[in-house]
């Protein structure tokens, strides 16, 4: 692939809406033309499916950029135009999938016994046909009340899910805070208080500190000595987007009605039919088996937290009520380190300053996959190459030993800022299609706090895991080679497989040799600051010491069951499940608030807009695959180049261009084994 011109981010709101309308007009033109000139009897893959998918490829490429501004632009008018474009394109998809004549053409091609298609073409035809049936309702009689009702539901769901995401983004960027007095924040280190400016512009009544969920949630839960402060922050976080509660409930009802109209017993049954899991029965069986194995271990883990709280309360001369609350866990997890019964994660973080660590992680991916990242200047005349001056931009090539061909572009938007969607995720700016005719471009987004004047952001171990995971998704995008954009990269795969390739790299974060390799104590970057903060102490070792690694990995083994159990977790059902899966931990329900006390599910965008409705189990099922892959091929040779290239070619490159189980079996030489996953959890 030759180096192609990267996307430009110099658009205007008018441009976004104009380009969106052009996409809509082109799609209508293609469908109208097919309806006018092709009859079902004359329909073939070449004269029906090829023009349909060519238009779709162009639409996917446009969608990646048009929908991006709503998540990352500082310009309110661009964000609003991008939101409008996103809804228009979702509406377009529903409208296209409701066209009776187009479905008759696709159905005719599907039923044509003379088709001789290659693997990806046949897979496309199968997937496209099912999409018309399940999203267009074409198994229902034409003109029937049931068909009309089905299509009404799809339109309403699109509008509701768009509003859900809009509301969540609004609260993340504008109303993302809780007000506290300085006394209520007792226990927080001064460095954390510095971020929470008090009432300097009379923005708030009285001397109040604005604690944001994105930046201050973790330090408050870990350091605030007043349990009422922790409780307020915890409950506020679970209720920050309550405007989404009726939307969520309405979508659940509509999805259920839609599935039943098509003859399914539930929305989950409809969705899981096309996933690796295959059925609701398989998922329930897997989750119940996992739950039965995890609960006893999790109960033992929580006993350590309860003992730490009892000890702390008694040392203060107070009487403990025997309860460990949800807002106590992070606080007493930190307290346990003071008793030598836990991991000092702040100490671990000192060895992983963000930017030097990121550079080393990228070097590992370069070696493993035969790639080369080259930074591109984005100043001066090139500033339009990125959407914000803080974004890092790279071209990606094969290494010289692998031929040196251009592969795509990678963006890194790593620091938190106003009006930027939070979390850690990957967004496909432009997917690959037609094997090489477009340039893959993908963005990695994080919300790490920016460095102070003299000190870099220090990555906690969980953040290091996130970095490896999301960069794995980006690599999947860059090296994927497919004919069709819908199959490109990790987002082109089904939900219970798509996380597996990136989860495999998480294993590297639990290997002592890898942690040693990528570590570098921040004092070697900011020696003067270290001496000021730690007078009369000798300079730490450059790399993380073996005893700290041992304690980190031992601590992980002690809390692993509980952390996985949390994955098995509106409001009454969600909170009741949460209570069942939090052994030995009390929540607001124990204080008389019932199971309607919070609505945390409204904080999770992917329940509405994405593939994780009836799919959240996918994180766990994918981990079954990733644990097996790592244990089979990489445990004894973490970054072996030969196996890395095979992983790239056989697991990442195909994307979703063939059934995922077929891809997995080809790579492993067999189906995946549950035993490896259970052994990883210490449950064997």
Secondary structure as the mmCIF struct_conf table of DSSP 4:
data_model
#
loop_
_struct_conf.conf_type_id
_struct_conf.id
_struct_conf.beg_label_comp_id
_struct_conf.beg_label_asym_id
_struct_conf.beg_label_seq_id
_struct_conf.end_label_comp_id
_struct_conf.end_label_asym_id
_struct_conf.end_label_seq_id
HELX_LH_PP_P HELX_LH_PP_P1 UNK A 5 UNK A 7
HELX_RH_AL_P HELX_RH_AL_P1 UNK A 13 UNK A 37
HELX_RH_3T_P HELX_RH_3T_P1 UNK A 40 UNK A 42
HELX_RH_PI_P HELX_RH_PI_P1 UNK A 45 UNK A 49
HELX_RH_AL_P HELX_RH_AL_P2 UNK A 50 UNK A 66
TURN_TY1_P TURN_TY1_P1 UNK A 67 UNK A 68
HELX_RH_AL_P HELX_RH_AL_P3 UNK A 69 UNK A 72
BEND BEND1 UNK A 74 UNK A 74
HELX_RH_AL_P HELX_RH_AL_P4 UNK A 76 UNK A 96
TURN_TY1_P TURN_TY1_P2 UNK A 97 UNK A 98
HELX_RH_AL_P HELX_RH_AL_P5 UNK A 100 UNK A 110
TURN_TY1_P TURN_TY1_P3 UNK A 111 UNK A 111
TURN_TY1_P TURN_TY1_P4 UNK A 113 UNK A 114
HELX_RH_AL_P HELX_RH_AL_P6 UNK A 119 UNK A 136
TURN_TY1_P TURN_TY1_P5 UNK A 138 UNK A 139
BEND BEND2 UNK A 140 UNK A 140
HELX_LH_PP_P HELX_LH_PP_P2 UNK A 141 UNK A 141
TURN_TY1_P TURN_TY1_P6 UNK A 142 UNK A 143
HELX_RH_AL_P HELX_RH_AL_P7 UNK A 145 UNK A 173
TURN_TY1_P TURN_TY1_P7 UNK A 174 UNK A 174
BEND BEND3 UNK A 175 UNK A 175
STRN STRN1 UNK A 177 UNK A 180
TURN_TY1_P TURN_TY1_P8 UNK A 182 UNK A 182
HELX_RH_3T_P HELX_RH_3T_P2 UNK A 183 UNK A 185
TURN_TY1_P TURN_TY1_P9 UNK A 186 UNK A 187
HELX_RH_AL_P HELX_RH_AL_P8 UNK A 190 UNK A 193
TURN_TY1_P TURN_TY1_P10 UNK A 194 UNK A 195
BEND BEND4 UNK A 196 UNK A 196
BEND BEND5 UNK A 199 UNK A 202
BEND BEND6 UNK A 204 UNK A 207
STRN STRN2 UNK A 209 UNK A 212
HELX_RH_AL_P HELX_RH_AL_P9 UNK A 213 UNK A 223
HELX_RH_AL_P HELX_RH_AL_P10 UNK A 227 UNK A 238
TURN_TY1_P TURN_TY1_P11 UNK A 239 UNK A 241
HELX_RH_3T_P HELX_RH_3T_P3 UNK A 242 UNK A 244
HELX_RH_AL_P HELX_RH_AL_P11 UNK A 245 UNK A 261
TURN_TY1_P TURN_TY1_P12 UNK A 262 UNK A 263
BEND BEND7 UNK A 265 UNK A 266
HELX_RH_AL_P HELX_RH_AL_P12 UNK A 267 UNK A 272
TURN_TY1_P TURN_TY1_P13 UNK A 273 UNK A 274
BEND BEND8 UNK A 275 UNK A 277
BEND BEND9 UNK A 279 UNK A 279
HELX_RH_AL_P HELX_RH_AL_P13 UNK A 280 UNK A 315
TURN_TY1_P TURN_TY1_P14 UNK A 316 UNK A 317
BEND BEND10 UNK A 322 UNK A 322
STRN STRN3 UNK A 325 UNK A 325
HELX_RH_3T_P HELX_RH_3T_P4 UNK A 326 UNK A 328
HELX_RH_AL_P HELX_RH_AL_P14 UNK A 329 UNK A 338
TURN_TY1_P TURN_TY1_P15 UNK A 339 UNK A 340
BEND BEND11 UNK A 341 UNK A 342
HELX_RH_AL_P HELX_RH_AL_P15 UNK A 345 UNK A 349
TURN_TY1_P TURN_TY1_P16 UNK A 350 UNK A 351
STRN STRN4 UNK A 352 UNK A 353
HELX_RH_AL_P HELX_RH_AL_P16 UNK A 354 UNK A 369
TURN_TY1_P TURN_TY1_P17 UNK A 370 UNK A 370
STRN STRN5 UNK A 371 UNK A 375
BEND BEND12 UNK A 379 UNK A 379
HELX_RH_3T_P HELX_RH_3T_P5 UNK A 380 UNK A 385
BEND BEND13 UNK A 386 UNK A 388
TURN_TY1_P TURN_TY1_P18 UNK A 389 UNK A 390
STRN STRN6 UNK A 392 UNK A 398
HELX_RH_3T_P HELX_RH_3T_P6 UNK A 400 UNK A 402
TURN_TY1_P TURN_TY1_P19 UNK A 403 UNK A 403
STRN STRN7 UNK A 406 UNK A 415
TURN_TY1_P TURN_TY1_P20 UNK A 418 UNK A 419
BEND BEND14 UNK A 420 UNK A 420
BEND BEND15 UNK A 423 UNK A 424
STRN STRN8 UNK A 425 UNK A 430
TURN_TY1_P TURN_TY1_P21 UNK A 434 UNK A 437
BEND BEND16 UNK A 438 UNK A 438
STRN STRN9 UNK A 440 UNK A 448
HELX_LH_PP_P HELX_LH_PP_P3 UNK A 449 UNK A 451
BEND BEND17 UNK A 453 UNK A 454
HELX_LH_PP_P HELX_LH_PP_P4 UNK A 456 UNK A 457
STRN STRN10 UNK A 458 UNK A 458
HELX_LH_PP_P HELX_LH_PP_P5 UNK A 459 UNK A 460
HELX_RH_AL_P HELX_RH_AL_P17 UNK A 461 UNK A 479
BEND BEND18 UNK A 483 UNK A 484
HELX_RH_3T_P HELX_RH_3T_P7 UNK A 485 UNK A 487
TURN_TY1_P TURN_TY1_P22 UNK A 489 UNK A 489
HELX_RH_3T_P HELX_RH_3T_P8 UNK A 490 UNK A 492
BEND BEND19 UNK A 493 UNK A 493
HELX_RH_AL_P HELX_RH_AL_P18 UNK A 495 UNK A 498
TURN_TY1_P TURN_TY1_P23 UNK A 499 UNK A 499
HELX_RH_AL_P HELX_RH_AL_P19 UNK A 500 UNK A 506
HELX_RH_3T_P HELX_RH_3T_P9 UNK A 507 UNK A 510
HELX_RH_AL_P HELX_RH_AL_P20 UNK A 512 UNK A 518
STRN STRN11 UNK A 520 UNK A 520
HELX_RH_3T_P HELX_RH_3T_P10 UNK A 522 UNK A 524
TURN_TY1_P TURN_TY1_P24 UNK A 525 UNK A 525
BEND BEND20 UNK A 526 UNK A 526
HELX_RH_AL_P HELX_RH_AL_P21 UNK A 527 UNK A 533
TURN_TY1_P TURN_TY1_P25 UNK A 534 UNK A 536
HELX_LH_PP_P HELX_LH_PP_P6 UNK A 538 UNK A 541
BEND BEND21 UNK A 542 UNK A 543
HELX_LH_PP_P HELX_LH_PP_P7 UNK A 544 UNK A 545
HELX_RH_AL_P HELX_RH_AL_P22 UNK A 546 UNK A 565
HELX_RH_3T_P HELX_RH_3T_P11 UNK A 566 UNK A 568
TURN_TY1_P TURN_TY1_P26 UNK A 571 UNK A 571
HELX_RH_AL_P HELX_RH_AL_P23 UNK A 572 UNK A 580
TURN_TY1_P TURN_TY1_P27 UNK A 581 UNK A 581
BEND BEND22 UNK A 582 UNK A 582
TURN_TY1_P TURN_TY1_P28 UNK A 583 UNK A 584
STRN STRN12 UNK A 586 UNK A 586
HELX_RH_3T_P HELX_RH_3T_P12 UNK A 588 UNK A 591
TURN_TY1_P TURN_TY1_P29 UNK A 592 UNK A 593
HELX_RH_3T_P HELX_RH_3T_P13 UNK A 594 UNK A 596
BEND BEND23 UNK A 597 UNK A 597
HELX_RH_3T_P HELX_RH_3T_P14 UNK A 600 UNK A 603
HELX_RH_3T_P HELX_RH_3T_P15 UNK A 605 UNK A 607
TURN_TY1_P TURN_TY1_P30 UNK A 608 UNK A 608
BEND BEND24 UNK A 609 UNK A 611
TURN_TY1_P TURN_TY1_P31 UNK A 613 UNK A 617
HELX_RH_AL_P HELX_RH_AL_P24 UNK A 618 UNK A 629
HELX_RH_PI_P HELX_RH_PI_P2 UNK A 630 UNK A 634
TURN_TY1_P TURN_TY1_P32 UNK A 635 UNK A 636
BEND BEND25 UNK A 637 UNK A 637
TURN_TY1_P TURN_TY1_P33 UNK A 638 UNK A 639
HELX_RH_AL_P HELX_RH_AL_P25 UNK A 641 UNK A 647
HELX_RH_PI_P HELX_RH_PI_P3 UNK A 648 UNK A 652
TURN_TY1_P TURN_TY1_P34 UNK A 653 UNK A 656
BEND BEND26 UNK A 657 UNK A 658
HELX_RH_AL_P HELX_RH_AL_P26 UNK A 660 UNK A 668
BEND BEND27 UNK A 669 UNK A 670
HELX_RH_AL_P HELX_RH_AL_P27 UNK A 674 UNK A 680
TURN_TY1_P TURN_TY1_P35 UNK A 681 UNK A 682
#
